Amino acid sequence: MTGQSSSQAATPIQWWKPALFFLVVIAGLWYVKWQPYYGKAFTAAETHSIGKSILAQA
């Protein structure tokens, strides 16, 4: 009986591990993929340009 009650008691605590994993994945994707362009979006909205063209000198 004690083995059954201890496994049932441990189950509610285990939900935070997948939640933490997905939180780290979402934060990492935001930091690596979208955060570098976040400031450029405001610059582009104000100046209608995000910098020099890399094809202009080719």
PDB file of N, H, CA, C and O in Angstrom:
ATOM      1  N   MET A   1       0.802  -1.195   0.000  1.00  0.00           N
ATOM      2  CA  MET A   1       0.000   0.000   0.000  1.00  0.00           C
ATOM      3  C   MET A   1       0.851   1.268   0.000  1.00  0.00           C
ATOM      4  O   MET A   1       0.495   2.247  -0.656  1.00  0.00           O
ATOM      5  N   THR A   2       1.954   1.264   0.716  1.00  0.00           N
ATOM      6  H   THR A   2       2.244   0.469   1.248  1.00  0.00           H
ATOM      7  CA  THR A   2       2.751   2.477   0.774  1.00  0.00           C
ATOM      8  C   THR A   2       3.376   2.802  -0.574  1.00  0.00           C
ATOM      9  O   THR A   2       3.545   3.975  -0.904  1.00  0.00           O
ATOM     10  N   GLY A   3       3.724   1.781  -1.362  1.00  0.00           N
ATOM     11  H   GLY A   3       3.587   0.828  -1.094  1.00  0.00           H
ATOM     12  CA  GLY A   3       4.280   2.039  -2.689  1.00  0.00           C
ATOM     13  C   GLY A   3       3.277   2.701  -3.609  1.00  0.00           C
ATOM     14  O   GLY A   3       3.645   3.535  -4.436  1.00  0.00           O
ATOM     15  N   GLN A   4       2.022   2.341  -3.474  1.00  0.00           N
ATOM     16  H   GLN A   4       1.723   1.663  -2.802  1.00  0.00           H
ATOM     17  CA  GLN A   4       0.984   2.920  -4.320  1.00  0.00           C
ATOM     18  C   GLN A   4       0.707   4.370  -3.923  1.00  0.00           C
ATOM     19  O   GLN A   4       0.534   5.220  -4.796  1.00  0.00           O
ATOM     20  N   SER A   5       0.663   4.659  -2.654  1.00  0.00           N
ATOM     21  H   SER A   5       0.804   3.968  -1.945  1.00  0.00           H
ATOM     22  CA  SER A   5       0.373   6.016  -2.222  1.00  0.00           C
ATOM     23  C   SER A   5       1.544   6.954  -2.515  1.00  0.00           C
ATOM     24  O   SER A   5       1.325   8.129  -2.810  1.00  0.00           O
ATOM     25  N   SER A   6       2.781   6.460  -2.441  1.00  0.00           N
ATOM     26  H   SER A   6       2.959   5.505  -2.202  1.00  0.00           H
ATOM     27  CA  SER A   6       3.914   7.329  -2.737  1.00  0.00           C
ATOM     28  C   SER A   6       3.991   7.653  -4.224  1.00  0.00           C
ATOM     29  O   SER A   6       4.407   8.753  -4.588  1.00  0.00           O
ATOM     30  N   SER A   7       3.595   6.713  -5.099  1.00  0.00           N
ATOM     31  H   SER A   7       3.257   5.820  -4.803  1.00  0.00           H
ATOM     32  CA  SER A   7       3.602   7.020  -6.528  1.00  0.00           C
ATOM     33  C   SER A   7       2.487   7.987  -6.880  1.00  0.00           C
ATOM     34  O   SER A   7       2.645   8.809  -7.782  1.00  0.00           O
ATOM     35  N   GLN A   8       1.365   7.901  -6.183  1.00  0.00           N
ATOM     36  H   GLN A   8       1.237   7.232  -5.450  1.00  0.00           H
ATOM     37  CA  GLN A   8       0.278   8.841  -6.426  1.00  0.00           C
ATOM     38  C   GLN A   8       0.640  10.223  -5.894  1.00  0.00           C
ATOM     39  O   GLN A   8       0.226  11.230  -6.467  1.00  0.00           O
ATOM     40  N   ALA A   9       1.387  10.284  -4.835  1.00  0.00           N
ATOM     41  H   ALA A   9       1.723   9.465  -4.369  1.00  0.00           H
ATOM     42  CA  ALA A   9       1.777  11.569  -4.271  1.00  0.00           C
ATOM     43  C   ALA A   9       2.814  12.255  -5.150  1.00  0.00           C
ATOM     44  O   ALA A   9       2.878  13.484  -5.167  1.00  0.00           O
ATOM     45  N   ALA A  10       3.623  11.501  -5.874  1.00  0.00           N
ATOM     46  H   ALA A  10       3.571  10.502  -5.860  1.00  0.00           H
ATOM     47  CA  ALA A  10       4.668  12.094  -6.706  1.00  0.00           C
ATOM     48  C   ALA A  10       4.118  12.605  -8.034  1.00  0.00           C
ATOM     49  O   ALA A  10       4.737  13.472  -8.650  1.00  0.00           O
ATOM     50  N   THR A  11       2.996  12.106  -8.486  1.00  0.00           N
ATOM     51  H   THR A  11       2.493  11.402  -7.985  1.00  0.00           H
ATOM     52  CA  THR A  11       2.479  12.500  -9.797  1.00  0.00           C
ATOM     53  C   THR A  11       2.095  13.976  -9.898  1.00  0.00           C
ATOM     54  O   THR A  11       2.417  14.587 -10.917  1.00  0.00           O
ATOM     55  N   PRO A  12       1.440  14.584  -8.931  1.00  0.00           N
ATOM     56  CA  PRO A  12       1.094  15.995  -9.111  1.00  0.00           C
ATOM     57  C   PRO A  12       2.312  16.915  -9.201  1.00  0.00           C
ATOM     58  O   PRO A  12       2.225  17.994  -9.787  1.00  0.00           O
ATOM     59  N   ILE A  13       3.426  16.510  -8.639  1.00  0.00           N
ATOM     60  H   ILE A  13       3.497  15.634  -8.163  1.00  0.00           H
ATOM     61  CA  ILE A  13       4.614  17.360  -8.645  1.00  0.00           C
ATOM     62  C   ILE A  13       5.322  17.306 -10.002  1.00  0.00           C
ATOM     63  O   ILE A  13       6.065  18.229 -10.335  1.00  0.00           O
ATOM     64  N   GLN A  14       5.115  16.270 -10.774  1.00  0.00           N
ATOM     65  H   GLN A  14       4.512  15.520 -10.503  1.00  0.00           H
ATOM     66  CA  GLN A  14       5.858  16.084 -12.017  1.00  0.00           C
ATOM     67  C   GLN A  14       5.386  16.973 -13.164  1.00  0.00           C
ATOM     68  O   GLN A  14       6.038  16.981 -14.208  1.00  0.00           O
ATOM     69  N   TRP A  15       4.306  17.711 -13.032  1.00  0.00           N
ATOM     70  H   TRP A  15       3.777  17.704 -12.184  1.00  0.00           H
ATOM     71  CA  TRP A  15       3.820  18.540 -14.131  1.00  0.00           C
ATOM     72  C   TRP A  15       4.760  19.700 -14.439  1.00  0.00           C
ATOM     73  O   TRP A  15       4.761  20.205 -15.561  1.00  0.00           O
ATOM     74  N   TRP A  16       5.550  20.127 -13.475  1.00  0.00           N
ATOM     75  H   TRP A  16       5.549  19.716 -12.563  1.00  0.00           H
ATOM     76  CA  TRP A  16       6.382  21.306 -13.688  1.00  0.00           C
ATOM     77  C   TRP A  16       7.575  21.030 -14.592  1.00  0.00           C
ATOM     78  O   TRP A  16       8.118  21.962 -15.185  1.00  0.00           O
ATOM     79  N   LYS A  17       7.995  19.785 -14.713  1.00  0.00           N
ATOM     80  H   LYS A  17       7.554  19.027 -14.232  1.00  0.00           H
ATOM     81  CA  LYS A  17       9.150  19.484 -15.564  1.00  0.00           C
ATOM     82  C   LYS A  17       8.857  19.733 -17.040  1.00  0.00           C
ATOM     83  O   LYS A  17       9.654  20.412 -17.689  1.00  0.00           O
ATOM     84  N   PRO A  18       7.764  19.227 -17.610  1.00  0.00           N
ATOM     85  CA  PRO A  18       7.464  19.575 -19.008  1.00  0.00           C
ATOM     86  C   PRO A  18       7.157  21.061 -19.177  1.00  0.00           C
ATOM     87  O   PRO A  18       7.496  21.658 -20.199  1.00  0.00           O
ATOM     88  N   ALA A  19       6.513  21.656 -18.168  1.00  0.00           N
ATOM     89  H   ALA A  19       6.238  21.171 -17.338  1.00  0.00           H
ATOM     90  CA  ALA A  19       6.213  23.086 -18.249  1.00  0.00           C
ATOM     91  C   ALA A  19       7.502  23.903 -18.275  1.00  0.00           C
ATOM     92  O   ALA A  19       7.614  24.864 -19.037  1.00  0.00           O
ATOM     93  N   LEU A  20       8.463  23.527 -17.454  1.00  0.00           N
ATOM     94  H   LEU A  20       8.371  22.747 -16.835  1.00  0.00           H
ATOM     95  CA  LEU A  20       9.753  24.218 -17.445  1.00  0.00           C
ATOM     96  C   LEU A  20      10.483  24.030 -18.767  1.00  0.00           C
ATOM     97  O   LEU A  20      11.096  24.967 -19.279  1.00  0.00           O
ATOM     98  N   PHE A  21      10.421  22.830 -19.320  1.00  0.00           N
ATOM     99  H   PHE A  21       9.923  22.068 -18.904  1.00  0.00           H
ATOM    100  CA  PHE A  21      11.057  22.558 -20.605  1.00  0.00           C
ATOM    101  C   PHE A  21      10.484  23.458 -21.693  1.00  0.00           C
ATOM    102  O   PHE A  21      11.234  24.083 -22.443  1.00  0.00           O
ATOM    103  N   PHE A  22       9.157  23.526 -21.782  1.00  0.00           N
ATOM    104  H   PHE A  22       8.548  23.018 -21.173  1.00  0.00           H
ATOM    105  CA  PHE A  22       8.541  24.352 -22.818  1.00  0.00           C
ATOM    106  C   PHE A  22       8.786  25.837 -22.577  1.00  0.00           C
ATOM    107  O   PHE A  22       8.907  26.604 -23.533  1.00  0.00           O
ATOM    108  N   LEU A  23       8.862  26.246 -21.334  1.00  0.00           N
ATOM    109  H   LEU A  23       8.764  25.623 -20.558  1.00  0.00           H
ATOM    110  CA  LEU A  23       9.175  27.636 -21.030  1.00  0.00           C
ATOM    111  C   LEU A  23      10.584  27.990 -21.494  1.00  0.00           C
ATOM    112  O   LEU A  23      10.797  29.062 -22.059  1.00  0.00           O
ATOM    113  N   VAL A  24      11.542  27.103 -21.261  1.00  0.00           N
ATOM    114  H   VAL A  24      11.369  26.231 -20.802  1.00  0.00           H
ATOM    115  CA  VAL A  24      12.923  27.332 -21.706  1.00  0.00           C
ATOM    116  C   VAL A  24      13.000  27.328 -23.230  1.00  0.00           C
ATOM    117  O   VAL A  24      13.724  28.136 -23.813  1.00  0.00           O
ATOM    118  N   VAL A  25      12.265  26.430 -23.882  1.00  0.00           N
ATOM    119  H   VAL A  25      11.677  25.774 -23.409  1.00  0.00           H
ATOM    120  CA  VAL A  25      12.263  26.381 -25.348  1.00  0.00           C
ATOM    121  C   VAL A  25      11.687  27.666 -25.923  1.00  0.00           C
ATOM    122  O   VAL A  25      12.258  28.234 -26.854  1.00  0.00           O
ATOM    123  N   ILE A  26      10.580  28.127 -25.393  1.00  0.00           N
ATOM    124  H   ILE A  26      10.115  27.665 -24.638  1.00  0.00           H
ATOM    125  CA  ILE A  26       9.952  29.349 -25.904  1.00  0.00           C
ATOM    126  C   ILE A  26      10.844  30.557 -25.650  1.00  0.00           C
ATOM    127  O   ILE A  26      11.002  31.403 -26.531  1.00  0.00           O
ATOM    128  N   ALA A  27      11.427  30.647 -24.461  1.00  0.00           N
ATOM    129  H   ALA A  27      11.298  29.960 -23.746  1.00  0.00           H
ATOM    130  CA  ALA A  27      12.322  31.768 -24.157  1.00  0.00           C
ATOM    131  C   ALA A  27      13.569  31.725 -25.034  1.00  0.00           C
ATOM    132  O   ALA A  27      14.037  32.766 -25.494  1.00  0.00           O
ATOM    133  N   GLY A  28      14.107  30.540 -25.270  1.00  0.00           N
ATOM    134  H   GLY A  28      13.727  29.694 -24.897  1.00  0.00           H
ATOM    135  CA  GLY A  28      15.288  30.411 -26.125  1.00  0.00           C
ATOM    136  C   GLY A  28      14.997  30.775 -27.562  1.00  0.00           C
ATOM    137  O   GLY A  28      15.795  31.461 -28.201  1.00  0.00           O
ATOM    138  N   LEU A  29      13.864  30.327 -28.080  1.00  0.00           N
ATOM    139  H   LEU A  29      13.216  29.770 -27.561  1.00  0.00           H
ATOM    140  CA  LEU A  29      13.499  30.689 -29.451  1.00  0.00           C
ATOM    141  C   LEU A  29      13.280  32.185 -29.584  1.00  0.00           C
ATOM    142  O   LEU A  29      13.682  32.789 -30.578  1.00  0.00           O
ATOM    143  N   TRP A  30      12.645  32.785 -28.587  1.00  0.00           N
ATOM    144  H   TRP A  30      12.318  32.294 -27.779  1.00  0.00           H
ATOM    145  CA  TRP A  30      12.439  34.227 -28.658  1.00  0.00           C
ATOM    146  C   TRP A  30      13.782  34.955 -28.641  1.00  0.00           C
ATOM    147  O   TRP A  30      13.989  35.885 -29.420  1.00  0.00           O
ATOM    148  N   TYR A  31      14.684  34.547 -27.773  1.00  0.00           N
ATOM    149  H   TYR A  31      14.515  33.791 -27.140  1.00  0.00           H
ATOM    150  CA  TYR A  31      15.975  35.218 -27.642  1.00  0.00           C
ATOM    151  C   TYR A  31      16.818  35.069 -28.901  1.00  0.00           C
ATOM    152  O   TYR A  31      17.467  36.025 -29.324  1.00  0.00           O
ATOM    153  N   VAL A  32      16.817  33.889 -29.504  1.00  0.00           N
ATOM    154  H   VAL A  32      16.289  33.113 -29.161  1.00  0.00           H
ATOM    155  CA  VAL A  32      17.693  33.626 -30.642  1.00  0.00           C
ATOM    156  C   VAL A  32      17.074  34.077 -31.961  1.00  0.00           C
ATOM    157  O   VAL A  32      17.775  34.621 -32.814  1.00  0.00           O
ATOM    158  N   LYS A  33      15.781  33.861 -32.140  1.00  0.00           N
ATOM    159  H   LYS A  33      15.212  33.419 -31.446  1.00  0.00           H
ATOM    160  CA  LYS A  33      15.165  34.119 -33.435  1.00  0.00           C
ATOM    161  C   LYS A  33      14.529  35.500 -33.543  1.00  0.00           C
ATOM    162  O   LYS A  33      14.723  36.177 -34.552  1.00  0.00           O
ATOM    163  N   TRP A  34      13.782  35.937 -32.543  1.00  0.00           N
ATOM    164  H   TRP A  34      13.624  35.387 -31.723  1.00  0.00           H
ATOM    165  CA  TRP A  34      12.957  37.122 -32.714  1.00  0.00           C
ATOM    166  C   TRP A  34      13.487  38.350 -32.001  1.00  0.00           C
ATOM    167  O   TRP A  34      13.234  39.463 -32.463  1.00  0.00           O
ATOM    168  N   GLN A  35      14.188  38.209 -30.930  1.00  0.00           N
ATOM    169  H   GLN A  35      14.393  37.305 -30.555  1.00  0.00           H
ATOM    170  CA  GLN A  35      14.664  39.366 -30.182  1.00  0.00           C
ATOM    171  C   GLN A  35      15.617  40.244 -30.989  1.00  0.00           C
ATOM    172  O   GLN A  35      15.535  41.466 -30.858  1.00  0.00           O
ATOM    173  N   PRO A  36      16.523  39.698 -31.822  1.00  0.00           N
ATOM    174  CA  PRO A  36      17.400  40.588 -32.591  1.00  0.00           C
ATOM    175  C   PRO A  36      16.648  41.501 -33.556  1.00  0.00           C
ATOM    176  O   PRO A  36      17.147  42.570 -33.906  1.00  0.00           O
ATOM    177  N   TYR A  37      15.468  41.096 -33.985  1.00  0.00           N
ATOM    178  H   TYR A  37      15.063  40.227 -33.700  1.00  0.00           H
ATOM    179  CA  TYR A  37      14.696  41.890 -34.938  1.00  0.00           C
ATOM    180  C   TYR A  37      13.654  42.761 -34.273  1.00  0.00           C
ATOM    181  O   TYR A  37      12.999  43.553 -34.950  1.00  0.00           O
ATOM    182  N   TYR A  38      13.481  42.640 -32.982  1.00  0.00           N
ATOM    183  H   TYR A  38      14.013  41.996 -32.433  1.00  0.00           H
ATOM    184  CA  TYR A  38      12.457  43.401 -32.273  1.00  0.00           C
ATOM    185  C   TYR A  38      12.732  44.902 -32.377  1.00  0.00           C
ATOM    186  O   TYR A  38      11.824  45.674 -32.684  1.00  0.00           O
ATOM    187  N   GLY A  39      13.957  45.316 -32.128  1.00  0.00           N
ATOM    188  H   GLY A  39      14.695  44.689 -31.878  1.00  0.00           H
ATOM    189  CA  GLY A  39      14.306  46.728 -32.232  1.00  0.00           C
ATOM    190  C   GLY A  39      14.302  47.236 -33.656  1.00  0.00           C
ATOM    191  O   GLY A  39      13.970  48.394 -33.907  1.00  0.00           O
ATOM    192  N   LYS A  40      14.672  46.370 -34.596  1.00  0.00           N
ATOM    193  H   LYS A  40      14.942  45.429 -34.392  1.00  0.00           H
ATOM    194  CA  LYS A  40      14.682  46.776 -36.002  1.00  0.00           C
ATOM    195  C   LYS A  40      13.279  47.033 -36.526  1.00  0.00           C
ATOM    196  O   LYS A  40      13.111  47.817 -37.461  1.00  0.00           O
ATOM    197  N   ALA A  41      12.283  46.403 -35.957  1.00  0.00           N
ATOM    198  H   ALA A  41      12.419  45.766 -35.198  1.00  0.00           H
ATOM    199  CA  ALA A  41      10.906  46.626 -36.396  1.00  0.00           C
ATOM    200  C   ALA A  41      10.481  48.061 -36.115  1.00  0.00           C
ATOM    201  O   ALA A  41       9.808  48.675 -36.944  1.00  0.00           O
ATOM    202  N   PHE A  42      10.859  48.604 -34.967  1.00  0.00           N
ATOM    203  H   PHE A  42      11.406  48.104 -34.294  1.00  0.00           H
ATOM    204  CA  PHE A  42      10.526  49.987 -34.652  1.00  0.00           C
ATOM    205  C   PHE A  42      11.310  50.949 -35.541  1.00  0.00           C
ATOM    206  O   PHE A  42      10.775  51.968 -35.978  1.00  0.00           O
ATOM    207  N   THR A  43      12.570  50.631 -35.809  1.00  0.00           N
ATOM    208  H   THR A  43      13.005  49.803 -35.454  1.00  0.00           H
ATOM    209  CA  THR A  43      13.375  51.461 -36.708  1.00  0.00           C
ATOM    210  C   THR A  43      12.783  51.465 -38.104  1.00  0.00           C
ATOM    211  O   THR A  43      12.694  52.519 -38.734  1.00  0.00           O
ATOM    212  N   ALA A  44      12.383  50.320 -38.590  1.00  0.00           N
ATOM    213  H   ALA A  44      12.455  49.464 -38.078  1.00  0.00           H
ATOM    214  CA  ALA A  44      11.791  50.227 -39.923  1.00  0.00           C
ATOM    215  C   ALA A  44      10.463  50.962 -39.987  1.00  0.00           C
ATOM    216  O   ALA A  44      10.144  51.563 -41.013  1.00  0.00           O
ATOM    217  N   ALA A  45       9.694  50.930 -38.933  1.00  0.00           N
ATOM    218  H   ALA A  45       9.953  50.442 -38.099  1.00  0.00           H
ATOM    219  CA  ALA A  45       8.412  51.628 -38.918  1.00  0.00           C
ATOM    220  C   ALA A  45       8.602  53.138 -38.946  1.00  0.00           C
ATOM    221  O   ALA A  45       7.802  53.853 -39.548  1.00  0.00           O
ATOM    222  N   GLU A  46       9.649  53.624 -38.302  1.00  0.00           N
ATOM    223  H   GLU A  46      10.298  53.043 -37.812  1.00  0.00           H
ATOM    224  CA  GLU A  46       9.881  55.064 -38.258  1.00  0.00           C
ATOM    225  C   GLU A  46      10.578  55.576 -39.509  1.00  0.00           C
ATOM    226  O   GLU A  46      10.208  56.629 -40.029  1.00  0.00           O
ATOM    227  N   THR A  47      11.581  54.853 -40.005  1.00  0.00           N
ATOM    228  H   THR A  47      11.882  53.998 -39.583  1.00  0.00           H
ATOM    229  CA  THR A  47      12.404  55.362 -41.106  1.00  0.00           C
ATOM    230  C   THR A  47      12.116  54.686 -42.438  1.00  0.00           C
ATOM    231  O   THR A  47      12.670  55.089 -43.461  1.00  0.00           O
ATOM    232  N   HIS A  48      11.270  53.678 -42.449  1.00  0.00           N
ATOM    233  H   HIS A  48      10.820  53.351 -41.618  1.00  0.00           H
ATOM    234  CA  HIS A  48      10.967  52.893 -43.656  1.00  0.00           C
ATOM    235  C   HIS A  48      12.221  52.278 -44.258  1.00  0.00           C
ATOM    236  O   HIS A  48      12.301  52.075 -45.469  1.00  0.00           O
ATOM    237  N   SER A  49      13.196  51.983 -43.413  1.00  0.00           N
ATOM    238  H   SER A  49      13.131  52.148 -42.429  1.00  0.00           H
ATOM    239  CA  SER A  49      14.430  51.341 -43.847  1.00  0.00           C
ATOM    240  C   SER A  49      15.050  50.635 -42.646  1.00  0.00           C
ATOM    241  O   SER A  49      14.910  51.089 -41.510  1.00  0.00           O
ATOM    242  N   ILE A  50      15.731  49.529 -42.903  1.00  0.00           N
ATOM    243  H   ILE A  50      15.844  49.160 -43.826  1.00  0.00           H
ATOM    244  CA  ILE A  50      16.411  48.831 -41.806  1.00  0.00           C
ATOM    245  C   ILE A  50      17.924  48.854 -41.984  1.00  0.00           C
ATOM    246  O   ILE A  50      18.645  48.153 -41.274  1.00  0.00           O
ATOM    247  N   GLY A  51      18.402  49.649 -42.921  1.00  0.00           N
ATOM    248  H   GLY A  51      17.816  50.218 -43.498  1.00  0.00           H
ATOM    249  CA  GLY A  51      19.837  49.759 -43.127  1.00  0.00           C
ATOM    250  C   GLY A  51      20.194  49.681 -44.592  1.00  0.00           C
ATOM    251  O   GLY A  51      19.324  49.685 -45.463  1.00  0.00           O
ATOM    252  N   LYS A  52      21.500  49.609 -44.856  1.00  0.00           N
ATOM    253  H   LYS A  52      22.208  49.606 -44.149  1.00  0.00           H
ATOM    254  CA  LYS A  52      21.987  49.538 -46.229  1.00  0.00           C
ATOM    255  C   LYS A  52      21.662  48.188 -46.845  1.00  0.00           C
ATOM    256  O   LYS A  52      21.573  47.175 -46.151  1.00  0.00           O
ATOM    257  N   SER A  53      21.488  48.192 -48.144  1.00  0.00           N
ATOM    258  H   SER A  53      21.561  49.014 -48.708  1.00  0.00           H
ATOM    259  CA  SER A  53      21.261  46.946 -48.857  1.00  0.00           C
ATOM    260  C   SER A  53      22.589  46.225 -49.046  1.00  0.00           C
ATOM    261  O   SER A  53      23.600  46.855 -49.359  1.00  0.00           O
ATOM    262  N   ILE A  54      22.593  44.922 -48.859  1.00  0.00           N
ATOM    263  H   ILE A  54      21.773  44.410 -48.604  1.00  0.00           H
ATOM    264  CA  ILE A  54      23.817  44.160 -49.085  1.00  0.00           C
ATOM    265  C   ILE A  54      24.019  43.894 -50.571  1.00  0.00           C
ATOM    266  O   ILE A  54      25.101  43.476 -50.982  1.00  0.00           O
ATOM    267  N   LEU A  55      22.998  44.131 -51.376  1.00  0.00           N
ATOM    268  H   LEU A  55      22.119  44.471 -51.042  1.00  0.00           H
ATOM    269  CA  LEU A  55      23.101  43.918 -52.814  1.00  0.00           C
ATOM    270  C   LEU A  55      23.480  45.192 -53.567  1.00  0.00           C
ATOM    271  O   LEU A  55      23.788  45.129 -54.757  1.00  0.00           O
ATOM    272  N   ALA A  56      23.464  46.336 -52.903  1.00  0.00           N
ATOM    273  H   ALA A  56      23.214  46.387 -51.936  1.00  0.00           H
ATOM    274  CA  ALA A  56      23.725  47.605 -53.568  1.00  0.00           C
ATOM    275  C   ALA A  56      25.167  47.695 -54.068  1.00  0.00           C
ATOM    276  O   ALA A  56      25.412  48.323 -55.098  1.00  0.00           O
ATOM    277  N   GLN A  57      26.110  47.098 -53.381  1.00  0.00           N
ATOM    278  H   GLN A  57      25.912  46.588 -52.544  1.00  0.00           H
ATOM    279  CA  GLN A  57      27.508  47.198 -53.775  1.00  0.00           C
ATOM    280  C   GLN A  57      27.950  46.011 -54.614  1.00  0.00           C
ATOM    281  O   GLN A  57      29.110  45.955 -55.022  1.00  0.00           O
ATOM    282  N   ALA A  58      27.064  45.060 -54.886  1.00  0.00           N
ATOM    283  H   ALA A  58      26.122  45.105 -54.555  1.00  0.00           H
ATOM    284  CA  ALA A  58      27.431  43.874 -55.669  1.00  0.00           C
ATOM    285  C   ALA A  58      27.347  44.164 -57.154  1.00  0.00           C
ATOM    286  O   ALA A  58      27.620  43.285 -57.971  1.00  0.00           O
TER     287      ALA A  58
END
